Amino acid sequence: MASITKTGFTTRASPNHIADLRPGSKSDTKQPPNSDNIIITQYHPDLISVVSREAEWTLLLSSDDSSKNPFFHNGCVYVLEKNELYVMSDLLQSASSSKLPTILISKISFRRDSEHPYTIHELQWMKLRPPPGMSMPSGACRYKDGILYCSQGISIPDSGGLWYMPLGKPPVPILTSYFGKPFNSIQCVVEDPEGGLWFTDASVGFEQEFRPKPQLPNQVYRFDPKTGDLRVVADGFTRPMGIALSPDDNTVYVTDTGAVRPDGSIDPTRSATIYAFDITEKFGSSFLINRRVFAYVKEGVPTAVACDSFGNVFAACGDGIEVFSPGGMALGVIEVPGGCTSLCFGRFGEIFICAKQRLWRVGLEPIPREFLG
């Protein structure tokens, strides 16, 4: 597919809003889907130490005026040394009713000014089809000198699992089943400092009719590629989705998006929850203990989760990015039109925000004076 080059970005300051949470107040500032602005809504004064009052946003890409396809949906991964961003689309319907939908991978290459590295001057956007065998990619993370993809799979045996793709080389499957039983649809993966891979598995593919009937519960796993140790580490979820490690690698966060019905509507009586677990070592193996509710999100469901270097938790939700302290206190929301489906941190205090038809960049920290033009 041909690449698209874009220049001439406009960066704007994000309006700041302090929510009035007193009984009887009305301070819901949820952005309408057609808005062209990002608003920072503060619940607690500590938010300003996480998201600066001088935060600025840039709309990098949009399909609103063309195909309206949700190209920016999942698996947001930034490759620092290449200055590249990789993002998975949502399901894209085929022109033929006899063919399965597909998921495309967007590769976005940035050019920054060496004298003003906080500013993106140009990007190249290329849409890529997943390599053969790596069907329906979902989540992803940096791994070795490339990217580790979660392949949800289709009806073909061994099509689902974890696939490692060195940059510029074909992917290699590193895990395709749980002792011969196919995974449901692996959603998200993260690597710990020892090289262990923690990942969520949910029956999304079966619900969306491209994957066979599940043979396993929806649960969380850990796989050690060095020893081959594969274990279930947490269960009892409706639809486990996002997963993240705290910066000290002592806590695992798992999101449960059980409130989403198969048709995409929300059941407000079901789980839209971020759970926290402590990691402990027993007999040389890692276990999760002390399961607890970390947060129940305000809007939609938490489809992705990430931690900054201070342990604050950022969750992709129906109103944008909901921000929590390491103790689970709601600090505020980065209000995104139409909500956020995935996110990842870049460089220089920036965060990339996937919002289906739109890709945004928000600078969480003020630009130092020496980098201002």
Kinemage of the C-alpha trace (Angstrom):
@kinemage 1
@onewidth
@group {chain A} dominant
@subgroup {mainchain}
@vectorlist {calphas} color= white
{ca met a 1} P 0.000 0.000 0.000
{ca ala a 2} L 1.236 3.502 -0.831
{ca ser a 3} L 2.474 5.701 1.988
{ca ile a 4} L 1.025 9.103 2.848
{ca thr a 5} L 3.219 12.035 3.864
{ca lys a 6} L 1.791 14.742 6.094
{ca thr a 7} L 3.270 18.059 7.217
{ca gly a 8} L 2.030 21.341 8.652
{ca phe a 9} L 0.769 20.196 12.038
{ca thr a 10} L -1.061 22.567 14.347
{ca thr a 11} L -0.325 22.261 18.061
{ca arg a 12} L -2.802 23.765 20.489
{ca ala a 13} L -2.988 24.228 24.229
{ca ser a 14} L -5.448 21.964 26.028
{ca pro a 15} L -8.103 23.873 27.982
{ca asn a 16} L -8.071 23.009 31.684
{ca his a 17} L -11.253 22.359 33.613
{ca ile a 18} L -11.607 21.706 37.341
{ca ala a 19} L -14.525 19.362 37.932
{ca asp a 20} L -17.034 20.294 40.619
{ca leu a 21} L -17.646 16.997 42.404
{ca arg a 22} L -19.904 18.383 45.125
{ca pro a 23} L -23.354 16.781 45.521
{ca gly a 24} L -25.836 18.233 43.043
{ca ser a 25} L -23.210 19.726 40.748
{ca lys a 26} L -23.145 19.083 37.003
{ca ser a 27} L -19.622 18.999 35.654
{ca asp a 28} L -19.723 16.299 32.981
{ca thr a 29} L -17.436 17.520 30.200
{ca lys a 30} L -17.411 14.378 28.071
{ca gln a 31} L -16.324 15.391 24.595
{ca pro a 32} L -18.790 14.913 21.716
{ca pro a 33} L -17.376 12.619 18.990
{ca asn a 34} L -17.217 15.446 16.424
{ca ser a 35} L -15.249 17.845 18.644
{ca asp a 36} L -11.818 19.067 17.529
{ca asn a 37} L -10.381 19.722 20.953
{ca ile a 38} L -8.807 17.857 23.868
{ca ile a 39} L -9.675 19.064 27.355
{ca ile a 40} L -7.865 18.303 30.615
{ca thr a 41} L -10.394 17.757 33.408
{ca gln a 42} L -9.010 17.803 36.944
{ca tyr a 43} L -10.555 15.826 39.808
{ca his a 44} L -7.657 16.280 42.233
{ca pro a 45} L -4.879 18.905 42.445
{ca asp a 46} L -2.230 16.175 42.076
{ca leu a 47} L -3.168 15.865 38.403
{ca ile a 48} L -1.000 18.879 37.541
{ca ser a 49} L 2.116 16.933 38.569
{ca val a 50} L 1.155 14.257 36.011
{ca val a 51} L -0.445 16.306 33.226
{ca ser a 52} L 0.839 19.870 33.044
{ca arg a 53} L -1.524 22.844 32.837
{ca glu a 54} L 0.547 23.711 29.759
{ca ala a 55} L -0.194 20.388 28.037
{ca glu a 56} L -0.578 20.689 24.263
{ca trp a 57} L -2.221 18.413 21.715
{ca thr a 58} L -1.763 17.693 18.024
{ca leu a 59} L -4.115 15.806 15.715
{ca leu a 60} L -1.662 13.698 13.714
{ca leu a 61} L -3.946 11.669 11.442
{ca ser a 62} L -7.660 11.315 10.731
{ca ser a 63} L -9.840 9.248 8.417
{ca asp a 64} L -12.953 11.281 9.286
{ca asp a 65} L -13.006 13.052 5.922
{ca ser a 66} L -12.192 10.013 3.786
{ca ser a 67} L -12.906 6.348 4.463
{ca lys a 68} L -13.925 6.793 8.123
{ca asn a 69} L -12.214 3.460 8.754
{ca pro a 70} L -11.024 2.874 12.346
{ca phe a 71} L -7.322 2.594 11.510
{ca phe a 72} L -6.165 3.659 15.005
{ca his a 73} L -7.711 1.184 17.402
{ca asn a 74} L -5.353 -1.146 19.226
{ca gly a 75} L -1.816 -2.277 19.993
{ca cys a 76} L -0.153 1.141 20.072
{ca val a 77} L 3.663 0.675 20.225
{ca tyr a 78} L 6.377 3.340 19.924
{ca val a 79} L 9.853 2.323 18.717
{ca leu a 80} L 12.186 4.931 20.175
{ca glu a 81} L 15.334 4.173 18.172
{ca lys a 82} L 13.425 4.307 14.872
{ca asn a 83} L 11.076 7.143 15.883
{ca glu a 84} L 8.192 5.006 14.617
{ca leu a 85} L 4.709 4.200 15.877
{ca tyr a 86} L 2.829 0.989 15.112
{ca val a 87} L -0.955 0.783 15.537
{ca met a 88} L -3.551 -1.871 14.735
{ca ser a 89} L -6.917 -1.082 13.148
{ca asp a 90} L -10.272 -2.360 14.282
{ca leu a 91} L -11.985 -4.973 12.095
{ca leu a 92} L -12.228 -3.704 8.513
{ca gln a 93} L -15.026 -5.318 6.540
{ca ser a 94} L -14.198 -6.956 3.212
{ca ala a 95} L -15.975 -5.892 0.031
{ca ser a 96} L -16.979 -9.539 -0.366
{ca ser a 97} L -19.435 -10.995 2.132
{ca ser a 98} L -17.736 -14.380 1.729
{ca lys a 99} L -14.427 -13.104 3.125
{ca leu a 100} L -13.476 -12.474 6.724
{ca pro a 101} L -12.820 -8.923 7.916
{ca thr a 102} L -9.189 -7.912 8.183
{ca ile a 103} L -7.000 -5.872 10.506
{ca leu a 104} L -4.294 -3.586 9.128
{ca ile a 105} L -1.105 -2.442 10.830
{ca ser a 106} L -0.242 1.248 10.516
{ca lys a 107} L 3.438 2.172 10.498
{ca ile a 108} L 3.926 5.875 11.205
{ca ser a 109} L 7.428 7.336 10.864
{ca phe a 110} L 8.117 10.750 12.392
{ca arg a 111} L 10.637 13.413 11.444
{ca arg a 112} L 11.599 15.785 14.228
{ca asp a 113} L 13.767 18.871 14.101
{ca ser a 114} L 17.091 18.192 15.830
{ca glu a 115} L 17.013 21.700 17.314
{ca his a 116} L 13.373 21.394 18.408
{ca pro a 117} L 12.870 17.647 19.099
{ca tyr a 118} L 9.548 18.224 20.851
{ca thr a 119} L 8.033 19.194 17.513
{ca ile a 120} L 6.940 16.716 14.834
{ca his a 121} L 7.451 18.352 11.427
{ca glu a 122} L 6.556 15.474 9.152
{ca leu a 123} L 5.206 11.945 9.247
{ca gln a 124} L 4.879 9.116 6.784
{ca trp a 125} L 1.922 6.780 7.212
{ca met a 126} L 1.927 3.350 5.647
{ca lys a 127} L -0.823 0.744 6.033
{ca leu a 128} L 0.468 -2.830 6.084
{ca arg a 129} L -1.300 -6.159 5.828
{ca pro a 130} L -0.315 -8.629 8.562
{ca pro a 131} L 2.192 -11.235 7.358
{ca pro a 132} L 0.835 -14.715 6.506
{ca gly a 133} L -0.040 -16.716 9.601
{ca met a 134} L -0.217 -13.742 11.968
{ca ser a 135} L -3.984 -13.365 11.763
{ca met a 136} L -6.029 -10.561 13.315
{ca pro a 137} L -3.290 -8.806 15.360
{ca ser a 138} L -4.514 -7.057 18.481
{ca gly a 139} L -2.161 -5.873 21.220
{ca ala a 140} L 1.614 -5.556 20.963
{ca cys a 141} L 4.710 -4.548 22.911
{ca arg a 142} L 8.402 -3.873 22.325
{ca tyr a 143} L 10.368 -7.121 22.426
{ca lys a 144} L 14.100 -7.641 21.825
{ca asp a 145} L 14.925 -5.703 18.629
{ca gly a 146} L 11.385 -5.768 17.276
{ca ile a 147} L 7.744 -6.045 18.282
{ca leu a 148} L 5.775 -8.870 19.890
{ca tyr a 149} L 2.257 -9.136 18.459
{ca cys a 150} L -0.859 -10.744 19.883
{ca ser a 151} L -2.424 -12.727 17.038
{ca gln a 152} L -6.088 -13.385 17.776
{ca gly a 153} L -6.163 -16.046 15.066
{ca ile a 154} L -8.927 -17.345 12.814
{ca ser a 155} L -10.280 -20.874 12.276
{ca ile a 156} L -6.915 -22.185 11.018
{ca pro a 157} L -4.987 -24.211 13.663
{ca asp a 158} L -2.069 -22.424 15.355
{ca ser a 159} L -3.037 -19.071 13.836
{ca gly a 160} L -3.516 -17.461 17.243
{ca gly a 161} L -0.768 -16.767 19.749
{ca leu a 162} L 2.284 -14.588 20.320
{ca trp a 163} L 4.371 -13.679 17.269
{ca tyr a 164} L 7.749 -11.961 17.377
{ca met a 165} L 8.559 -9.732 14.416
{ca pro a 166} L 12.104 -8.339 14.265
{ca leu a 167} L 12.028 -4.944 12.579
{ca gly a 168} L 12.160 -5.469 8.824
{ca lys a 169} L 11.965 -9.269 9.046
{ca pro a 170} L 9.176 -11.897 8.889
{ca pro a 171} L 7.394 -12.820 12.134
{ca val a 172} L 8.173 -15.955 14.125
{ca pro a 173} L 5.545 -17.693 16.315
{ca ile a 174} L 6.793 -18.206 19.862
{ca leu a 175} L 3.566 -19.503 21.449
{ca thr a 176} L 0.391 -20.784 19.760
{ca ser a 177} L -1.475 -22.889 22.337
{ca tyr a 178} L -1.897 -23.845 25.966
{ca phe a 179} L -0.562 -27.415 25.912
{ca gly a 180} L -2.358 -28.138 22.655
{ca lys a 181} L -5.520 -26.152 23.374
{ca pro a 182} L -5.857 -23.012 21.221
{ca phe a 183} L -6.018 -19.688 22.980
{ca asn a 184} L -9.292 -17.796 22.652
{ca ser a 185} L -8.015 -14.456 21.263
{ca ile a 186} L -4.908 -13.053 22.924
{ca gln a 187} L -5.496 -9.348 23.496
{ca cys a 188} L -2.532 -7.677 25.178
{ca val a 189} L 1.008 -8.559 26.269
{ca val a 190} L 3.762 -6.996 28.361
{ca glu a 191} L 7.323 -8.134 29.109
{ca asp a 192} L 8.888 -8.116 32.582
{ca pro a 193} L 12.619 -7.486 33.271
{ca glu a 194} L 13.346 -11.241 33.384
{ca gly a 195} L 11.906 -11.706 29.900
{ca gly a 196} L 8.635 -13.202 31.130
{ca leu a 197} L 5.563 -12.426 29.027
{ca trp a 198} L 2.280 -11.615 30.770
{ca phe a 199} L -0.774 -11.644 28.532
{ca thr a 200} L -4.566 -11.568 28.537
{ca asp a 201} L -6.791 -13.943 26.587
{ca ala a 202} L -10.501 -13.343 25.936
{ca ser a 203} L -13.119 -14.814 23.597
{ca val a 204} L -13.331 -11.677 21.439
{ca gly a 205} L -12.761 -13.544 18.176
{ca phe a 206} L -15.607 -15.951 18.880
{ca glu a 207} L -17.917 -13.053 19.748
{ca gln a 208} L -16.978 -11.356 16.469
{ca glu a 209} L -17.405 -14.614 14.528
{ca phe a 210} L -13.889 -15.144 13.173
{ca arg a 211} L -12.637 -17.588 15.831
{ca pro a 212} L -13.912 -21.070 16.855
{ca lys a 213} L -15.785 -21.747 20.076
{ca pro a 214} L -13.460 -21.269 23.076
{ca gln a 215} L -11.809 -24.264 24.689
{ca leu a 216} L -10.372 -22.275 27.599
{ca pro a 217} L -11.673 -19.752 30.146
{ca asn a 218} L -10.919 -16.064 29.697
{ca gln a 219} L -7.816 -15.601 31.842
{ca val a 220} L -4.301 -14.200 32.270
{ca tyr a 221} L -1.092 -16.124 31.551
{ca arg a 222} L 2.652 -15.839 32.055
{ca phe a 223} L 5.105 -17.445 29.634
{ca asp a 224} L 8.864 -17.710 30.105
{ca pro a 225} L 10.451 -18.197 26.652
{ca lys a 226} L 13.770 -19.219 28.230
{ca thr a 227} L 12.377 -22.168 30.214
{ca gly a 228} L 9.122 -22.863 28.374
{ca asp a 229} L 7.154 -22.367 31.602
{ca leu a 230} L 3.565 -21.462 30.665
{ca arg a 231} L 1.047 -20.928 33.454
{ca val a 232} L -2.335 -19.397 34.177
{ca val a 233} L -1.722 -16.680 36.763
{ca ala a 234} L -5.194 -15.151 37.175
{ca asp a 235} L -8.774 -16.072 36.314
{ca gly a 236} L -12.307 -15.021 37.197
{ca phe a 237} L -12.617 -12.337 34.509
{ca thr a 238} L -15.459 -11.713 32.086
{ca arg a 239} L -13.262 -10.251 29.331
{ca pro a 240} L -9.654 -9.485 30.373
{ca met a 241} L -8.180 -6.947 27.994
{ca gly a 242} L -5.369 -4.529 28.908
{ca ile a 243} L -2.335 -5.424 31.011
{ca ala a 244} L 0.529 -3.335 32.401
{ca leu a 245} L 3.398 -3.539 34.872
{ca ser a 246} L 4.175 -0.886 37.466
{ca pro a 247} L 7.571 0.830 37.008
{ca asp a 248} L 9.013 -1.086 39.990
{ca asp a 249} L 7.740 -4.352 38.420
{ca asn a 250} L 5.953 -5.332 41.633
{ca thr a 251} L 2.363 -4.848 40.455
{ca val a 252} L 0.379 -6.136 37.491
{ca tyr a 253} L -2.705 -4.231 36.319
{ca val a 254} L -5.395 -6.079 34.347
{ca thr a 255} L -8.518 -4.501 32.874
{ca asp a 256} L -11.842 -6.315 32.581
{ca thr a 257} L -14.163 -5.027 29.845
{ca gly a 258} L -17.069 -7.333 30.636
{ca ala a 259} L -19.552 -4.459 30.418
{ca val a 260} L -19.283 -4.461 26.607
{ca arg a 261} L -21.936 -6.586 24.941
{ca pro a 262} L -21.118 -8.421 21.663
{ca asp a 263} L -23.004 -5.714 19.729
{ca gly a 264} L -20.792 -2.997 21.238
{ca ser a 265} L -23.355 -1.557 23.650
{ca ile a 266} L -22.563 -1.145 27.350
{ca asp a 267} L -24.193 -2.965 30.268
{ca pro a 268} L -23.523 -0.593 33.192
{ca thr a 269} L -24.097 -3.355 35.757
{ca arg a 270} L -21.083 -5.380 34.582
{ca ser a 271} L -17.342 -4.966 34.931
{ca ala a 272} L -15.476 -1.925 33.621
{ca thr a 273} L -12.728 -2.423 36.133
{ca ile a 274} L -8.975 -2.224 36.576
{ca tyr a 275} L -7.639 -4.897 38.929
{ca ala a 276} L -4.246 -4.831 40.635
{ca phe a 277} L -2.166 -7.838 41.707
{ca asp a 278} L 1.101 -8.129 43.589
{ca ile a 279} L 3.860 -10.247 42.046
{ca thr a 280} L 5.514 -12.748 44.366
{ca glu a 281} L 8.162 -15.412 43.845
{ca lys a 282} L 7.585 -18.988 45.061
{ca phe a 283} L 9.978 -21.846 44.291
{ca gly a 284} L 11.519 -19.856 41.463
{ca ser a 285} L 8.199 -19.005 39.783
{ca ser a 286} L 6.211 -15.766 39.583
{ca phe a 287} L 2.687 -15.730 41.015
{ca leu a 288} L -0.006 -13.064 41.328
{ca ile a 289} L -1.458 -12.494 44.794
{ca asn a 290} L -3.643 -9.946 46.605
{ca arg a 291} L -6.154 -9.382 43.819
{ca arg a 292} L -7.992 -6.115 44.426
{ca val a 293} L -10.104 -3.558 42.610
{ca phe a 294} L -7.788 -0.722 41.650
{ca ala a 295} L -10.406 1.436 39.915
{ca tyr a 296} L -13.814 1.338 38.264
{ca val a 297} L -13.759 3.693 35.299
{ca lys a 298} L -16.153 6.579 34.785
{ca glu a 299} L -17.055 6.104 31.096
{ca gly a 300} L -17.141 3.030 28.875
{ca val a 301} L -14.615 0.297 29.601
{ca pro a 302} L -10.821 0.327 30.119
{ca thr a 303} L -9.603 -1.208 26.859
{ca ala a 304} L -5.910 -0.486 27.512
{ca val a 305} L -3.748 0.518 30.450
{ca ala a 306} L -0.223 1.904 30.907
{ca cys a 307} L 1.927 3.296 33.720
{ca asp a 308} L 4.216 6.306 33.638
{ca ser a 309} L 7.631 6.310 35.319
{ca phe a 310} L 6.081 7.507 38.599
{ca gly a 311} L 3.523 4.693 38.780
{ca asn a 312} L 0.492 6.723 37.740
{ca val a 313} L -1.998 4.640 35.770
{ca phe a 314} L -3.433 5.777 32.423
{ca ala a 315} L -6.526 3.922 31.166
{ca ala a 316} L -8.083 4.124 27.689
{ca cys a 317} L -11.800 4.702 28.302
{ca gly a 318} L -14.980 5.984 26.713
{ca asp a 319} L -14.263 9.589 27.707
{ca gly a 320} L -10.563 9.571 26.831
{ca ile a 321} L -7.690 8.711 29.161
{ca glu a 322} L -8.647 8.401 32.811
{ca val a 323} L -5.655 9.045 35.075
{ca phe a 324} L -5.184 7.444 38.501
{ca ser a 325} L -2.527 7.776 41.187
{ca pro a 326} L -0.546 4.651 42.184
{ca gly a 327} L -3.002 4.357 45.065
{ca gly a 328} L -6.014 4.229 42.751
{ca met a 329} L -7.232 7.797 43.339
{ca ala a 330} L -8.928 9.347 40.301
{ca leu a 331} L -6.833 12.395 39.392
{ca gly a 332} L -8.596 13.482 36.220
{ca val a 333} L -9.289 12.796 32.567
{ca ile a 334} L -7.641 13.714 29.292
{ca glu a 335} L -10.959 14.212 27.491
{ca val a 336} L -10.731 12.876 23.919
{ca pro a 337} L -13.558 13.273 21.363
{ca gly a 338} L -15.162 9.857 20.937
{ca gly a 339} L -13.016 8.314 23.669
{ca cys a 340} L -9.720 6.432 23.570
{ca thr a 341} L -9.182 2.793 22.558
{ca ser a 342} L -5.404 2.431 23.002
{ca leu a 343} L -2.398 4.473 24.074
{ca cys a 344} L 1.351 4.419 24.545
{ca phe a 345} L 4.085 6.746 25.719
{ca gly a 346} L 6.527 8.186 23.218
{ca arg a 347} L 9.443 10.474 24.016
{ca phe a 348} L 9.812 13.861 25.705
{ca gly a 349} L 6.762 13.358 27.942
{ca glu a 350} L 4.357 12.667 25.094
{ca ile a 351} L 1.531 10.172 24.846
{ca phe a 352} L -0.027 8.832 21.644
{ca ile a 353} L -3.794 8.370 21.732
{ca cys a 354} L -5.716 6.020 19.449
{ca ala a 355} L -9.344 7.020 18.912
{ca lys a 356} L -10.448 4.776 16.037
{ca gln a 357} L -10.608 7.295 13.158
{ca arg a 358} L -8.122 9.672 14.780
{ca leu a 359} L -4.584 9.560 16.094
{ca trp a 360} L -3.607 12.253 18.586
{ca arg a 361} L -0.420 13.276 20.361
{ca val a 362} L -0.503 15.041 23.737
{ca gly a 363} L 2.554 16.571 25.382
{ca leu a 364} L 2.049 15.905 29.080
{ca glu a 365} L 4.927 18.148 30.145
{ca pro a 366} L 5.685 21.777 29.218
{ca ile a 367} L 8.323 22.238 26.513
{ca pro a 368} L 11.596 23.513 28.045
{ca arg a 369} L 12.433 27.061 27.015
{ca glu a 370} L 15.642 26.003 25.265
{ca phe a 371} L 13.565 23.971 22.788
{ca leu a 372} L 11.080 26.697 21.977
{ca gly a 373} L 11.484 28.195 18.497
